[in-house]
Amino acid sequence: LLLDPEFGEAHGSLAKALVRLGRGGEALVHFEAAVRYAPDWVEARFGLGNAYAQAGRFGEAERQYRAVVAAEPGNHLARANLGNVLLVTGRAAEAIAQYEEVLRARPEDGAVRENLAQARRMLGAERGR
């Protein structure tokens, strides 16, 4: 970064190291820089989505996860995380669609099954009002 502060991959690598050290706030800044300087780097967008979600910035997390899913429709982890953000923001029906898509490819994913069940319960409660 000292030699080239606009080297997106260096920002991304530093961000991943900061996440492992539990320094999420600092990681977020470097994930943002990674995406700014390497906008097509899907892994950086995924990391930025995770950092935003951890910071409670769900709208921004959603945008990053949607960008990852658009670039890589088979990225089931990004799709599941998108479902999680949708669920947390009260959009159970949209979350269900994401979880069901993941489970078509990965029916053994227990965490996604649990999240799907929670989303269905939430949707049922909303309809019962």
Secondary structure by P-SEA (a helix, b strand, c coil): ccccccaaaaaaaaaaaaaaacaaaaaaaaaaaaaaacccaaaaaaaaaaaaaaacaaaaaaaaaaaaaaacccaaaaaaaaaaaaaaacaaaaaaaaaaaaaacccccaaaaaaaaaaaaaaaaaaac
